[in-house]
Amino acid sequence: MAYETANNESAPVDRFHPMTWIGWLLALVMLAVALWLAHHVAWMRGQLDLAEGDASQLRVQLGHAEQIVGVMTSPNAKHIVLTETRQAAHPVGQVSWLESKGALVFVAAGLRPLPAGKAYELWLVPKNGSAPIPAGVFRPDADRGATVVLPPVPADTQAKEFMVTEEPAQGSTTPSLPIVMEGQ
């Protein structure tokens, strides 16, 4: 029976065996690496989302710039120079008008400064004799220049002339006299 007892006894388990600790240590290292990778992937996704947002904004800006270039370079666009009518020193403005699209770009230089509460307003005078259409309110910058780019003007409006008047800062529904610049 001593033989049976000897066979049924198991060897004592060494709880502090180095292989046990190495396994746990490796598991902890793998967990730390997995957490770091998860954090890094989340950060990269955030960066990608930011880049996609920037790219989307650039596409919108590019589309706007293409519209401006289209108005300025179209063989169908009319380019009208506006000059001041009431002063010896003449500010100058140019309208590039693409009638079929209702697209307009106005560039002015040499404008006189305006008092507080006042602004210049660009008008499109239709050929059909209807009321002038407001095409943008603007104030000159420090270099006495100004631009009006792609204001909301109805497409296929045939322009008889363009003019600039001095109006209240918020603009007006009808042009005031005198006309500061005009051209056809």
N, CA and C atoms as an extended XYZ file, in Angstrom:
552
Properties=species:S:1:pos:R:3:atomname:S:1:resname:S:1:resid:I:1 pbc="F F F"
N         0.800       -1.184        0.000 N   MET     1
C         0.000        0.000        0.000 CA  MET     1
C         0.840        1.243        0.000 C   MET     1
N         1.982        1.096        0.504 N   ALA     2
C         2.880        2.237        0.490 CA  ALA     2
C         3.154        2.644       -0.938 C   ALA     2
N         3.123        1.611       -1.805 N   TYR     3
C         3.357        1.896       -3.202 CA  TYR     3
C         2.219        2.737       -3.776 C   TYR     3
N         0.988        2.425       -3.414 N   GLU     4
C        -0.153        3.181       -3.910 CA  GLU     4
C        -0.122        4.598       -3.391 C   GLU     4
N         0.226        4.774       -2.165 N   THR     5
C         0.243        6.105       -1.582 CA  THR     5
C         1.283        6.960       -2.281 C   THR     5
N         2.386        6.293       -2.564 N   ALA     6
C         3.446        7.054       -3.226 CA  ALA     6
C         3.013        7.470       -4.611 C   ALA     6
N         2.230        6.646       -5.316 N   ASN     7
C         1.791        6.986       -6.670 CA  ASN     7
C         0.671        8.018       -6.652 C   ASN     7
N        -0.134        8.058       -5.626 N   ASN     8
C        -1.264        8.993       -5.570 CA  ASN     8
C        -0.842       10.368       -5.099 C   ASN     8
N         0.265       10.477       -4.531 N   GLU     9
C         0.705       11.792       -4.053 CA  GLU     9
C         1.204       12.607       -5.228 C   GLU     9
N         0.861       13.841       -5.215 N   SER    10
C         1.333       14.714       -6.297 CA  SER    10
C         2.453       15.574       -5.769 C   SER    10
N         3.264       16.070       -6.715 N   ALA    11
C         4.400       16.904       -6.335 CA  ALA    11
C         3.865       18.261       -5.890 C   ALA    11
N         4.468       18.829       -4.881 N   PRO    12
C         3.981       20.143       -4.438 CA  PRO    12
C         4.166       21.192       -5.548 C   PRO    12
N         3.149       22.135       -5.693 N   VAL    13
C         3.171       23.188       -6.719 CA  VAL    13
C         3.975       24.362       -6.190 C   VAL    13
N         4.893       24.837       -6.999 N   ASP    14
C         5.709       25.996       -6.615 CA  ASP    14
C         5.012       27.249       -7.141 C   ASP    14
N         4.378       27.982       -6.254 N   ARG    15
C         3.624       29.172       -6.668 CA  ARG    15
C         4.537       30.315       -7.068 C   ARG    15
N         5.726       30.279       -6.737 N   PHE    16
C         6.651       31.357       -7.046 CA  PHE    16
C         7.624       30.966       -8.136 C   PHE    16
N         7.188       30.087       -8.981 N   HIS    17
C         8.037       29.644      -10.080 CA  HIS    17
C         8.222       30.815      -11.060 C   HIS    17
N         9.410       31.061      -11.592 N   PRO    18
C         9.669       32.196      -12.498 CA  PRO    18
C         8.781       32.180      -13.737 C   PRO    18
N         8.398       31.048      -14.233 N   MET    19
C         7.576       30.996      -15.434 CA  MET    19
C         6.190       31.575      -15.170 C   MET    19
N         5.666       31.441      -13.979 N   THR    20
C         4.363       32.004      -13.636 CA  THR    20
C         4.427       33.525      -13.694 C   THR    20
N         5.437       34.129      -13.132 N   TRP    21
C         5.576       35.597      -13.118 CA  TRP    21
C         5.858       36.144      -14.519 C   TRP    21
N         6.607       35.452      -15.292 N   ILE    22
C         6.903       35.908      -16.654 CA  ILE    22
C         5.616       35.950      -17.470 C   ILE    22
N         4.754       34.983      -17.302 N   GLY    23
C         3.470       34.955      -18.020 CA  GLY    23
C         2.624       36.174      -17.674 C   GLY    23
N         2.533       36.455      -16.360 N   TRP    24
C         1.754       37.626      -15.933 CA  TRP    24
C         2.395       38.931      -16.412 C   TRP    24
N         3.679       39.001      -16.374 N   LEU    25
C         4.387       40.190      -16.829 CA  LEU    25
C         4.154       40.409      -18.331 C   LEU    25
N         4.243       39.342      -19.096 N   LEU    26
C         3.979       39.455      -20.533 CA  LEU    26
C         2.538       39.876      -20.800 C   LEU    26
N         1.599       39.376      -20.036 N   ALA    27
C         0.190       39.748      -20.200 CA  ALA    27
C         0.009       41.244      -19.933 C   ALA    27
N         0.659       41.762      -18.875 N   LEU    28
C         0.561       43.191      -18.559 CA  LEU    28
C         1.187       44.050      -19.662 C   LEU    28
N         2.332       43.627      -20.172 N   VAL    29
C         2.990       44.370      -21.258 CA  VAL    29
C         2.076       44.389      -22.483 C   VAL    29
N         1.482       43.255      -22.826 N   MET    30
C         0.595       43.195      -23.989 CA  MET    30
C        -0.639       44.073      -23.782 C   MET    30
N        -1.162       44.128      -22.564 N   LEU    31
C        -2.305       44.978      -22.254 CA  LEU    31
C        -1.925       46.456      -22.425 C   LEU    31
N        -0.744       46.830      -21.930 N   ALA    32
C        -0.283       48.216      -22.069 CA  ALA    32
C        -0.100       48.572      -23.539 C   ALA    32
N         0.468       47.688      -24.321 N   VAL    33
C         0.660       47.939      -25.758 CA  VAL    33
C        -0.698       48.062      -26.442 C   VAL    33
N        -1.638       47.207      -26.101 N   ALA    34
C        -2.970       47.258      -26.712 CA  ALA    34
C        -3.664       48.583      -26.382 C   ALA    34
N        -3.564       49.030      -25.123 N   LEU    35
C        -4.163       50.315      -24.735 CA  LEU    35
C        -3.500       51.474      -25.468 C   LEU    35
N        -2.180       51.433      -25.580 N   TRP    36
C        -1.471       52.499      -26.303 CA  TRP    36
C        -1.891       52.522      -27.769 C   TRP    36
N        -1.989       51.350      -28.392 N   LEU    37
C        -2.413       51.281      -29.792 CA  LEU    37
C        -3.843       51.785      -29.963 C   LEU    37
N        -4.737       51.449      -29.056 N   ALA    38
C        -6.122       51.920      -29.135 CA  ALA    38
C        -6.163       53.446      -29.037 C   ALA    38
N        -5.388       54.002      -28.118 N   HIS    39
C        -5.319       55.465      -27.970 CA  HIS    39
C        -4.754       56.109      -29.235 C   HIS    39
N        -3.702       55.521      -29.782 N   HIS    40
C        -3.068       56.061      -30.980 CA  HIS    40
C        -4.017       55.988      -32.183 C   HIS    40
N        -4.753       54.917      -32.325 N   VAL    41
C        -5.722       54.789      -33.417 CA  VAL    41
C        -6.814       55.844      -33.270 C   VAL    41
N        -7.304       56.066      -32.052 N   ALA    42
C        -8.323       57.095      -31.832 CA  ALA    42
C        -7.780       58.481      -32.180 C   ALA    42
N        -6.541       58.753      -31.787 N   TRP    43
C        -5.919       60.046      -32.107 CA  TRP    43
C        -5.777       60.216      -33.619 C   TRP    43
N        -5.348       59.147      -34.299 N   MET    44
C        -5.192       59.210      -35.755 CA  MET    44
C        -6.546       59.432      -36.443 C   MET    44
N        -7.597       58.809      -35.932 N   ARG    45
C        -8.934       59.025      -36.504 CA  ARG    45
C        -9.345       60.479      -36.335 C   ARG    45
N        -9.047       61.058      -35.180 N   GLY    46
C        -9.333       62.477      -34.954 CA  GLY    46
C        -8.579       63.361      -35.930 C   GLY    46
N        -7.306       63.056      -36.147 N   GLN    47
C        -6.507       63.829      -37.100 CA  GLN    47
C        -7.065       63.692      -38.512 C   GLN    47
N        -7.491       62.487      -38.873 N   LEU    48
C        -8.071       62.252      -40.192 CA  LEU    48
C        -9.372       63.039      -40.352 C   LEU    48
N       -10.209       63.058      -39.312 N   ASP    49
C       -11.453       63.827      -39.364 CA  ASP    49
C       -11.159       65.316      -39.560 C   ASP    49
N       -10.145       65.836      -38.852 N   LEU    50
C        -9.761       67.240      -39.019 CA  LEU    50
C        -9.281       67.510      -40.442 C   LEU    50
N        -8.477       66.616      -40.972 N   ALA    51
C        -7.964       66.794      -42.333 CA  ALA    51
C        -9.100       66.736      -43.352 C   ALA    51
N       -10.047       65.838      -43.146 N   GLU    52
C       -11.186       65.755      -44.056 CA  GLU    52
C       -12.021       67.026      -43.987 C   GLU    52
N       -12.194       67.601      -42.793 N   GLY    53
C       -12.912       68.864      -42.649 CA  GLY    53
C       -12.195       69.996      -43.368 C   GLY    53
N       -10.869       70.044      -43.203 N   ASP    54
C       -10.080       71.070      -43.894 CA  ASP    54
C       -10.191       70.905      -45.402 C   ASP    54
N       -10.129       69.676      -45.875 N   ALA    55
C       -10.224       69.422      -47.311 CA  ALA    55
C       -11.596       69.838      -47.837 C   ALA    55
N       -12.632       69.577      -47.072 N   SER    56
C       -13.980       69.968      -47.479 CA  SER    56
C       -14.093       71.489      -47.582 C   SER    56
N       -13.539       72.185      -46.600 N   GLN    57
C       -13.562       73.649      -46.623 CA  GLN    57
C       -12.766       74.179      -47.813 C   GLN    57
N       -11.634       73.566      -48.111 N   LEU    58
C       -10.838       73.985      -49.268 CA  LEU    58
C       -11.581       73.736      -50.573 C   LEU    58
N       -12.346       72.636      -50.646 N   ARG    59
C       -13.135       72.374      -51.856 CA  ARG    59
C       -14.186       73.466      -52.056 C   ARG    59
N       -14.830       73.907      -50.978 N   VAL    60
C       -15.819       74.987      -51.071 CA  VAL    60
C       -15.146       76.276      -51.533 C   VAL    60
N       -13.990       76.599      -50.944 N   GLN    61
C       -13.262       77.813      -51.331 CA  GLN    61
C       -12.804       77.725      -52.783 C   GLN    61
N       -12.365       76.552      -53.211 N   LEU    62
C       -11.950       76.369      -54.589 CA  LEU    62
C       -13.128       76.570      -55.537 C   LEU    62
N       -14.274       76.044      -55.181 N   GLY    63
C       -15.469       76.235      -56.009 CA  GLY    63
C       -15.820       77.709      -56.137 C   GLY    63
N       -15.724       78.445      -55.034 N   HIS    64
C       -15.997       79.889      -55.049 CA  HIS    64
C       -14.977       80.607      -55.931 C   HIS    64
N       -13.697       80.247      -55.796 N   ALA    65
C       -12.650       80.868      -56.611 CA  ALA    65
C       -12.852       80.549      -58.089 C   ALA    65
N       -13.264       79.319      -58.395 N   GLU    66
C       -13.527       78.956      -59.787 CA  GLU    66
C       -14.668       79.778      -60.362 C   GLU    66
N       -15.697       80.064      -59.543 N   GLN    67
C       -16.792       80.914      -60.000 CA  GLN    67
C       -16.279       82.318      -60.327 C   GLN    67
N       -15.439       82.851      -59.454 N   ILE    68
C       -14.896       84.199      -59.671 CA  ILE    68
C       -14.075       84.228      -60.953 C   ILE    68
N       -13.193       83.252      -61.115 N   VAL    69
C       -12.366       83.191      -62.329 CA  VAL    69
C       -13.262       83.022      -63.554 C   VAL    69
N       -14.316       82.225      -63.431 N   GLY    70
C       -15.242       82.030      -64.543 CA  GLY    70
C       -15.893       83.330      -64.979 C   GLY    70
N       -16.292       84.149      -64.010 N   VAL    71
C       -16.892       85.452      -64.332 CA  VAL    71
C       -15.864       86.367      -64.984 C   VAL    71
N       -14.659       86.386      -64.411 N   MET    72
C       -13.634       87.315      -64.897 CA  MET    72
C       -13.087       86.935      -66.274 C   MET    72
N       -13.099       85.641      -66.626 N   THR    73
C       -12.452       85.207      -67.862 CA  THR    73
C       -13.413       84.721      -68.942 C   THR    73
N       -14.687       84.653      -68.647 N   SER    74
C       -15.639       84.147      -69.640 CA  SER    74
C       -15.699       85.089      -70.847 C   SER    74
N       -15.684       84.520      -72.050 N   PRO    75
C       -15.819       85.376      -73.236 CA  PRO    75
C       -17.203       86.022      -73.315 C   PRO    75
N       -18.170       85.491      -72.572 N   ASN    76
C       -19.513       86.064      -72.565 CA  ASN    76
C       -19.689       87.150      -71.513 C   ASN    76
N       -18.699       87.328      -70.637 N   ALA    77
C       -18.801       88.330      -69.584 CA  ALA    77
C       -18.600       89.719      -70.176 C   ALA    77
N       -19.305       90.661      -69.625 N   LYS    78
C       -19.128       92.062      -69.995 CA  LYS    78
C       -18.336       92.718      -68.877 C   LYS    78
N       -17.372       93.537      -69.217 N   HIS    79
C       -16.541       94.236      -68.243 CA  HIS    79
C       -16.820       95.731      -68.398 C   HIS    79
N       -17.421       96.309      -67.394 N   ILE    80
C       -17.856       97.702      -67.448 CA  ILE    80
C       -17.040       98.509      -66.457 C   ILE    80
N       -16.433       99.588      -66.905 N   VAL    81
C       -15.667      100.471      -66.029 CA  VAL    81
C       -16.586      101.574      -65.554 C   VAL    81
N       -16.675      101.769      -64.242 N   LEU    82
C       -17.474      102.832      -63.651 CA  LEU    82
C       -16.551      103.954      -63.221 C   LEU    82
N       -16.935      105.171      -63.453 N   THR    83
C       -16.139      106.318      -63.024 CA  THR    83
C       -17.011      107.262      -62.232 C   THR    83
N       -16.375      108.039      -61.385 N   GLU    84
C       -17.102      109.004      -60.576 CA  GLU    84
C       -17.601      110.123      -61.465 C   GLU    84
N       -18.776      110.611      -61.151 N   THR    85
C       -19.391      111.623      -62.000 CA  THR    85
C       -19.387      113.020      -61.396 C   THR    85
N       -19.060      113.157      -60.133 N   ARG    86
C       -19.229      114.475      -59.510 CA  ARG    86
C       -17.950      115.123      -59.008 C   ARG    86
N       -16.798      114.500      -59.118 N   GLN    87
C       -15.562      115.050      -58.579 CA  GLN    87
C       -14.479      115.079      -59.645 C   GLN    87
N       -13.512      115.983      -59.455 N   ALA    88
C       -12.400      116.077      -60.405 CA  ALA    88
C       -11.488      114.847      -60.316 C   ALA    88
N       -11.142      114.407      -59.112 N   ALA    89
C       -10.322      113.207      -58.941 CA  ALA    89
C       -11.257      112.007      -59.044 C   ALA    89
N       -10.989      111.134      -59.972 N   HIS    90
C       -11.956      110.089      -60.289 CA  HIS    90
C       -11.579      108.724      -59.741 C   HIS    90
N       -12.363      108.251      -58.781 N   PRO    91
C       -12.235      106.846      -58.420 CA  PRO    91
C       -12.687      106.018      -59.623 C   PRO    91
N       -12.266      104.786      -59.683 N   VAL    92
C       -12.633      103.942      -60.807 CA  VAL    92
C       -13.099      102.582      -60.289 C   VAL    92
N       -14.056      102.020      -60.997 N   GLY    93
C       -14.552      100.696      -60.655 CA  GLY    93
C       -14.796       99.906      -61.919 C   GLY    93
N       -14.649       98.595      -61.828 N   GLN    94
C       -14.920       97.743      -62.984 CA  GLN    94
C       -15.851       96.624      -62.563 C   GLN    94
N       -16.891       96.426      -63.367 N   VAL    95
C       -17.827       95.328      -63.156 CA  VAL    95
C       -17.546       94.273      -64.211 C   VAL    95
N       -17.388       93.028      -63.780 N   SER    96
C       -17.366       91.890      -64.695 CA  SER    96
C       -18.692       91.180      -64.486 C   SER    96
N       -19.501       91.117      -65.534 N   TRP    97
C       -20.883       90.664      -65.420 CA  TRP    97
C       -21.126       89.508      -66.374 C   TRP    97
N       -21.475       88.353      -65.832 N   LEU    98
C       -21.825       87.185      -66.628 CA  LEU    98
C       -23.338       87.015      -66.531 C   LEU    98
N       -24.015       87.616      -67.499 N   GLU    99
C       -25.469       87.730      -67.489 CA  GLU    99
C       -26.181       86.387      -67.341 C   GLU    99
N       -25.734       85.360      -68.064 N   SER   100
C       -26.425       84.075      -68.065 CA  SER   100
C       -26.462       83.412      -66.689 C   SER   100
N       -25.490       83.726      -65.858 N   LYS   101
C       -25.436       83.123      -64.520 CA  LYS   101
C       -25.802       84.104      -63.407 C   LYS   101
N       -25.986       85.364      -63.746 N   GLY   102
C       -26.241       86.363      -62.709 CA  GLY   102
C       -25.031       86.527      -61.818 C   GLY   102
N       -23.841       86.343      -62.400 N   ALA   103
C       -22.596       86.392      -61.628 CA  ALA   103
C       -21.893       87.718      -61.880 C   ALA   103
N       -21.491       88.369      -60.803 N   LEU   104
C       -20.916       89.699      -60.890 CA  LEU   104
C       -19.705       89.801      -59.979 C   LEU   104
N       -18.657       90.451      -60.473 N   VAL   105
C       -17.488       90.778      -59.657 CA  VAL   105
C       -17.197       92.250      -59.895 C   VAL   105
N       -17.137       93.034      -58.832 N   PHE   106
C       -16.879       94.476      -58.910 CA  PHE   106
C       -15.604       94.781      -58.143 C   PHE   106
N       -14.702       95.533      -58.773 N   VAL   107
C       -13.455       95.939      -58.140 CA  VAL   107
C       -13.337       97.448      -58.303 C   VAL   107
N       -13.065       98.154      -57.203 N   ALA   108
C       -12.951       99.620      -57.242 CA  ALA   108
C       -11.663      100.062      -56.583 C   ALA   108
N       -11.186      101.228      -57.002 N   ALA   109
C        -9.981      101.827      -56.421 CA  ALA   109
C       -10.174      103.334      -56.360 C   ALA   109
N        -9.415      103.970      -55.482 N   GLY   110
C        -9.456      105.425      -55.374 CA  GLY   110
C       -10.733      105.976      -54.771 C   GLY   110
N       -11.436      105.175      -54.003 N   LEU   111
C       -12.697      105.627      -53.398 CA  LEU   111
C       -12.432      106.611      -52.266 C   LEU   111
N       -13.325      107.522      -52.101 N   ARG   112
C       -13.216      108.472      -50.999 CA  ARG   112
C       -13.726      107.818      -49.712 C   ARG   112
N       -13.098      108.139      -48.584 N   PRO   113
C       -13.611      107.615      -47.305 CA  PRO   113
C       -15.026      108.138      -47.062 C   PRO   113
N       -15.786      107.387      -46.313 N   LEU   114
C       -17.168      107.742      -46.017 CA  LEU   114
C       -17.343      108.066      -44.545 C   LEU   114
N       -18.293      108.930      -44.225 N   PRO   115
C       -18.576      109.189      -42.810 CA  PRO   115
C       -19.197      107.950      -42.157 C   PRO   115
N       -19.151      107.918      -40.840 N   ALA   116
C       -19.763      106.806      -40.097 CA  ALA   116
C       -21.234      106.707      -40.477 C   ALA   116
N       -21.721      105.505      -40.573 N   GLY   117
C       -23.125      105.293      -40.891 CA  GLY   117
C       -23.433      105.318      -42.377 C   GLY   117
N       -22.407      105.499      -43.214 N   LYS   118
C       -22.609      105.542      -44.664 CA  LYS   118
C       -21.807      104.420      -45.338 C   LYS   118
N       -22.257      104.001      -46.516 N   ALA   119
C       -21.566      102.988      -47.312 CA  ALA   119
C       -21.874      103.261      -48.778 C   ALA   119
N       -21.054      102.700      -49.634 N   TYR   120
C       -21.348      102.730      -51.058 CA  TYR   120
C       -22.235      101.537      -51.373 C   TYR   120
N       -23.082      101.688      -52.404 N   GLU   121
C       -23.906      100.571      -52.843 CA  GLU   121
C       -23.846      100.488      -54.367 C   GLU   121
N       -23.624       99.263      -54.853 N   LEU   122
C       -23.576       98.983      -56.284 CA  LEU   122
C       -24.975       98.620      -56.752 C   LEU   122
N       -25.360       99.138      -57.926 N   TRP   123
C       -26.687       98.886      -58.487 CA  TRP   123
C       -26.573       98.377      -59.911 C   TRP   123
N       -27.438       97.463      -60.278 N   LEU   124
C       -27.588       97.005      -61.649 CA  LEU   124
C       -28.897       97.612      -62.158 C   LEU   124
N       -28.822       98.353      -63.253 N   VAL   125
C       -30.023       98.948      -63.843 CA  VAL   125
C       -30.428       98.066      -65.027 C   VAL   125
N       -31.587       97.373      -64.931 N   PRO   126
C       -32.007       96.468      -66.001 CA  PRO   126
C       -32.390       97.209      -67.286 C   PRO   126
N       -32.173       96.531      -68.408 N   LYS   127
C       -32.540       97.096      -69.710 CA  LYS   127
C       -34.045       97.235      -69.861 C   LYS   127
N       -34.814       96.388      -69.199 N   ASN   128
C       -36.266       96.396      -69.380 CA  ASN   128
C       -36.959       97.564      -68.691 C   ASN   128
N       -36.199       98.437      -68.040 N   GLY   129
C       -36.791       99.617      -67.414 CA  GLY   129
C       -37.302       99.395      -66.004 C   GLY   129
N       -37.167       98.192      -65.476 N   SER   130
C       -37.613       97.964      -64.095 CA  SER   130
C       -36.636       98.625      -63.121 C   SER   130
N       -37.003       98.632      -61.864 N   ALA   131
C       -36.231       99.325      -60.829 CA  ALA   131
C       -34.811       98.774      -60.717 C   ALA   131
N       -33.855       99.639      -60.379 N   PRO   132
C       -32.482       99.170      -60.163 CA  PRO   132
C       -32.428       98.074      -59.097 C   PRO   132
N       -31.530       97.124      -59.306 N   ILE   133
C       -31.372       95.981      -58.399 CA  ILE   133
C       -30.132       96.218      -57.540 C   ILE   133
N       -30.278       96.215      -56.196 N   PRO   134
C       -29.089       96.366      -55.355 CA  PRO   134
C       -28.157       95.172      -55.546 C   PRO   134
N       -26.856       95.459      -55.717 N   ALA   135
C       -25.890       94.394      -56.007 CA  ALA   135
C       -24.736       94.387      -55.021 C   ALA   135
N       -24.913       94.984      -53.857 N   GLY   136
C       -23.877       94.902      -52.833 CA  GLY   136
C       -23.550       96.229      -52.184 C   GLY   136
N       -23.406       96.189      -50.875 N   VAL   137
C       -23.013       97.349      -50.071 CA  VAL   137
C       -21.558       97.155      -49.688 C   VAL   137
N       -20.761       98.237      -49.741 N   PHE   138
C       -19.340       98.115      -49.421 CA  PHE   138
C       -18.790       99.432      -48.903 C   PHE   138
N       -17.681       99.330      -48.181 N   ARG   139
C       -16.923      100.492      -47.712 CA  ARG   139
C       -15.494      100.333      -48.201 C   ARG   139
N       -14.837      101.446      -48.519 N   PRO   140
C       -13.449      101.332      -48.974 CA  PRO   140
C       -12.538      100.880      -47.842 C   PRO   140
N       -11.492      100.124      -48.201 N   ASP   141
C       -10.502       99.709      -47.208 CA  ASP   141
C        -9.473      100.826      -47.027 C   ASP   141
N        -8.436      100.557      -46.257 N   ALA   142
C        -7.418      101.572      -45.957 CA  ALA   142
C        -6.710      102.071      -47.222 C   ALA   142
N        -6.664      101.235      -48.268 N   ASP   143
C        -6.026      101.629      -49.531 CA  ASP   143
C        -7.019      102.271      -50.491 C   ASP   143
N        -8.223      102.551      -50.009 N   ARG   144
C        -9.297      103.185      -50.787 CA  ARG   144
C        -9.834      102.277      -51.887 C   ARG   144
N        -9.693      100.982      -51.699 N   GLY   145
C       -10.218      100.010      -52.649 CA  GLY   145
C       -11.375       99.237      -52.047 C   GLY   145
N       -12.119       98.538      -52.897 N   ALA   146
C       -13.242       97.725      -52.426 CA  ALA   146
C       -13.592       96.694      -53.485 C   ALA   146
N       -14.252       95.636      -53.052 N   THR   147
C       -14.743       94.613      -53.977 CA  THR   147
C       -16.138       94.176      -53.557 C   THR   147
N       -16.906       93.756      -54.544 N   VAL   148
C       -18.182       93.075      -54.326 CA  VAL   148
C       -18.081       91.819      -55.183 C   VAL   148
N       -18.205       90.667      -54.551 N   VAL   149
C       -17.978       89.395      -55.248 CA  VAL   149
C       -19.219       88.514      -55.154 C   VAL   149
N       -19.746       88.178      -56.319 N   LEU   150
C       -20.871       87.252      -56.469 CA  LEU   150
C       -22.060       87.582      -55.555 C   LEU   150
N       -22.577       88.813      -55.639 N   PRO   151
C       -23.788       89.108      -54.857 CA  PRO   151
C       -24.982       88.371      -55.471 C   PRO   151
N       -26.060       88.210      -54.714 N   PRO   152
C       -27.233       87.511      -55.267 CA  PRO   152
C       -27.963       88.407      -56.271 C   PRO   152
N       -27.738       88.161      -57.560 N   VAL   153
C       -28.393       88.905      -58.638 CA  VAL   153
C       -29.096       87.877      -59.517 C   VAL   153
N       -30.340       88.156      -59.913 N   PRO   154
C       -31.053       87.169      -60.745 CA  PRO   154
C       -30.326       86.877      -62.059 C   PRO   154
N       -30.243       85.593      -62.405 N   ALA   155
C       -29.624       85.189      -63.668 CA  ALA   155
C       -30.462       85.708      -64.834 C   ALA   155
N       -29.815       85.891      -65.961 N   ASP   156
C       -30.446       86.358      -67.202 CA  ASP   156
C       -31.027       87.767      -67.096 C   ASP   156
N       -30.577       88.552      -66.133 N   THR   157
C       -30.983       89.955      -66.068 CA  THR   157
C       -30.098       90.725      -67.035 C   THR   157
N       -30.698       91.366      -67.994 N   GLN   158
C       -29.928       92.156      -68.951 CA  GLN   158
C       -29.671       93.525      -68.335 C   GLN   158
N       -28.400       93.897      -68.269 N   ALA   159
C       -28.023       95.149      -67.626 CA  ALA   159
C       -27.916       96.266      -68.653 C   ALA   159
N       -28.571       97.368      -68.347 N   LYS   160
C       -28.426       98.586      -69.147 CA  LYS   160
C       -27.175       99.324      -68.701 C   LYS   160
N       -26.992       99.397      -67.377 N   GLU   161
C       -25.820      100.049      -66.798 CA  GLU   161
C       -25.659       99.620      -65.347 C   GLU   161
N       -24.502       99.983      -64.795 N   PHE   162
C       -24.214       99.775      -63.380 CA  PHE   162
C       -23.894      101.134      -62.789 C   PHE   162
N       -24.218      101.305      -61.519 N   MET   163
C       -23.898      102.574      -60.863 CA  MET   163
C       -23.612      102.340      -59.390 C   MET   163
N       -22.945      103.327      -58.792 N   VAL   164
C       -22.620      103.293      -57.367 CA  VAL   164
C       -23.177      104.565      -56.754 C   VAL   164
N       -23.841      104.412      -55.613 N   THR   165
C       -24.367      105.560      -54.870 CA  THR   165
C       -23.891      105.486      -53.423 C   THR   165
N       -24.027      106.574      -52.727 N   GLU   166
C       -23.728      106.619      -51.295 CA  GLU   166
C       -25.042      106.426      -50.559 C   GLU   166
N       -25.076      105.442      -49.674 N   GLU   167
C       -26.311      105.056      -48.990 CA  GLU   167
C       -26.061      104.891      -47.494 C   GLU   167
N       -27.144      104.700      -46.705 N   PRO   168
C       -26.945      104.331      -45.296 CA  PRO   168
C       -26.145      103.030      -45.218 C   PRO   168
N       -25.434      102.816      -44.133 N   ALA   169
C       -24.525      101.668      -43.988 CA  ALA   169
C       -25.195      100.326      -44.261 C   ALA   169
N       -26.474      100.177      -43.957 N   GLN   170
C       -27.163       98.907      -44.176 CA  GLN   170
C       -27.665       98.765      -45.606 C   GLN   170
N       -27.492       99.787      -46.441 N   GLY   171
C       -27.947       99.728      -47.818 CA  GLY   171
C       -29.335      100.322      -47.949 C   GLY   171
N       -29.822      100.347      -49.176 N   SER   172
C       -31.106      100.966      -49.465 CA  SER   172
C       -31.854      100.106      -50.471 C   SER   172
N       -33.169      100.322      -50.576 N   THR   173
C       -33.965       99.588      -51.560 CA  THR   173
C       -34.027      100.326      -52.890 C   THR   173
N       -33.745      101.624      -52.876 N   THR   174
C       -33.678      102.415      -54.106 CA  THR   174
C       -32.452      103.299      -54.030 C   THR   174
N       -31.815      103.567      -55.176 N   PRO   175
C       -30.612      104.388      -55.154 CA  PRO   175
C       -30.911      105.846      -54.817 C   PRO   175
N       -29.971      106.457      -54.086 N   SER   176
C       -30.064      107.876      -53.743 CA  SER   176
C       -29.254      108.680      -54.745 C   SER   176
N       -29.542      109.916      -54.854 N   LEU   177
C       -28.777      110.825      -55.700 CA  LEU   177
C       -27.820      111.596      -54.822 C   LEU   177
N       -26.703      112.026      -55.312 N   PRO   178
C       -26.241      111.872      -56.685 CA  PRO   178
C       -25.582      110.506      -56.887 C   PRO   178
N       -25.429      110.156      -58.158 N   ILE   179
C       -24.734      108.917      -58.523 CA  ILE   179
C       -23.254      109.198      -58.438 C   ILE   179
N       -22.509      108.366      -57.722 N   VAL   180
C       -21.080      108.555      -57.507 CA  VAL   180
C       -20.265      108.061      -58.708 C   VAL   180
N       -20.613      106.864      -59.219 N   MET   181
C       -19.972      106.285      -60.400 CA  MET   181
C       -21.038      105.591      -61.226 C   MET   181
N       -20.813      105.549      -62.544 N   GLU   182
C       -21.723      104.807      -63.411 CA  GLU   182
C       -20.998      104.390      -64.676 C   GLU   182
N       -21.523      103.359      -65.292 N   GLY   183
C       -20.943      102.885      -66.535 CA  GLY   183
C       -21.862      101.893      -67.206 C   GLY   183
N       -21.712      101.783      -68.536 N   GLN   184
C       -22.559      100.852      -69.292 CA  GLN   184
C       -21.766      100.040      -70.279 C   GLN   184
